[in-house]
Amino acid sequence: MSRCNIHENFFDENCDDCKLEYSELKGLNQPKTEDNHRREKIINKSSKKPYKEFSEERAKKLYEELLIQFLRTKSINEIEAARRARKIIRKQCAIRGIEVWDWLKTK
């Protein structure tokens, strides 16, 4: 394993030797064996966790809860609270690949 002789007590992002040492420690420079390839596939499959069903009824309930939470902070008005709540629900739809409902498309 290579080792940086200049930066012994810390990692320097601009030092090529530090970068090489780091990548070797992480195992990034190892050739891909069949075992590593199989392990990578298992990790990739397990990291994609399934999302709960996100129905329109559930989205409306979430919208209501978010709106109440935002209004409790008293730092934003009702219009801003509604905008933020819709934004969060649109993001949840995007994560799940769901078409956004009409009531979210306004404003």
C-alpha positions as CSV (number, residue, x, y, z in Angstrom):
1,M,0.0,0.0,0.0
2,S,1.3,3.4,-0.9
3,R,1.6,6.0,1.9
4,C,2.0,9.8,1.8
5,N,5.2,10.8,3.6
6,I,4.3,14.5,3.7
7,H,0.8,14.4,5.3
8,E,1.2,11.8,8.0
9,N,-1.3,13.2,10.5
10,F,-4.0,14.5,8.1
11,F,-5.5,14.0,4.7
12,D,-4.8,16.7,2.0
13,E,-7.4,16.8,-0.7
14,N,-4.9,18.2,-3.2
15,C,-2.2,15.6,-2.6
16,D,-2.2,12.7,-5.1
17,D,-0.4,10.4,-2.6
18,C,-3.1,11.0,0.0
19,K,-5.9,10.3,-2.5
20,L,-4.2,7.1,-3.6
21,E,-3.7,6.0,0.0
22,Y,-7.4,6.7,0.7
23,S,-8.6,4.8,-2.3
24,E,-6.4,1.8,-1.4
25,L,-7.8,1.8,2.2
26,K,-11.3,1.9,0.8
27,G,-10.5,-0.9,-1.7
28,L,-11.4,1.3,-4.7
29,N,-8.3,0.2,-6.7
30,Q,-8.9,-3.5,-6.3
31,P,-9.7,-5.4,-9.5
32,K,-13.3,-6.6,-9.7
33,T,-13.5,-10.3,-9.0
34,E,-16.7,-12.3,-9.4
35,D,-17.2,-12.3,-5.6
36,N,-16.9,-8.5,-5.5
37,H,-19.2,-8.1,-8.4
38,R,-21.8,-10.4,-6.7
39,R,-21.5,-8.5,-3.4
40,E,-22.0,-5.2,-5.3
41,K,-25.2,-6.4,-6.9
42,I,-26.6,-7.5,-3.5
43,I,-25.7,-4.1,-2.0
44,N,-27.3,-2.2,-4.9
45,K,-30.5,-4.3,-4.6
46,S,-30.8,-3.9,-0.9
47,S,-30.2,-0.2,-1.0
48,K,-33.3,0.4,-3.1
49,K,-35.9,0.1,-0.5
50,P,-39.5,0.0,-1.6
51,Y,-41.7,3.0,-0.7
52,K,-45.1,2.7,0.9
53,E,-48.1,3.2,-1.3
54,F,-48.8,6.9,-1.7
55,S,-52.5,7.3,-2.6
56,E,-54.2,10.6,-3.1
57,E,-56.0,10.2,0.2
58,R,-52.7,9.6,2.0
59,A,-51.3,12.7,0.2
60,K,-54.2,14.8,1.4
61,K,-53.7,13.6,5.0
62,L,-50.0,14.4,4.8
63,Y,-50.8,17.8,3.3
64,E,-53.1,18.6,6.3
65,E,-50.5,17.5,8.8
66,L,-47.7,19.5,7.1
67,L,-49.9,22.5,6.9
68,I,-50.6,22.3,10.7
69,Q,-47.0,21.9,11.5
70,F,-45.9,24.8,9.4
71,L,-48.6,27.1,10.9
72,R,-47.6,26.1,14.4
73,T,-44.1,27.6,13.8
74,K,-45.8,31.1,13.4
75,S,-42.7,32.2,11.4
76,I,-44.5,31.8,8.0
77,N,-48.0,32.7,6.8
78,E,-50.7,30.4,5.6
79,I,-49.9,30.9,1.9
80,E,-46.2,30.0,2.4
81,A,-47.1,27.0,4.6
82,A,-49.4,25.7,1.9
83,R,-46.7,26.2,-0.8
84,R,-44.1,24.3,1.3
85,A,-46.5,21.5,2.0
86,R,-47.4,21.1,-1.7
87,K,-43.7,21.1,-2.5
88,I,-43.0,18.2,-0.1
89,I,-45.9,16.2,-1.5
90,R,-44.8,16.8,-5.1
91,K,-41.3,15.6,-4.2
92,Q,-42.8,12.4,-2.7
93,C,-44.7,11.8,-5.9
94,A,-41.5,12.4,-7.9
95,I,-39.6,9.9,-5.8
96,R,-42.2,7.2,-6.4
97,G,-42.7,8.1,-10.0
98,I,-46.4,9.1,-9.5
99,E,-48.3,11.6,-11.6
100,V,-49.0,14.7,-9.6
101,W,-52.6,15.3,-8.8
102,D,-54.4,18.5,-10.1
103,W,-54.7,20.0,-6.6
104,L,-50.9,20.1,-6.3
105,K,-50.3,21.7,-9.7
106,T,-51.8,25.0,-8.7
107,K,-49.4,27.8,-7.7
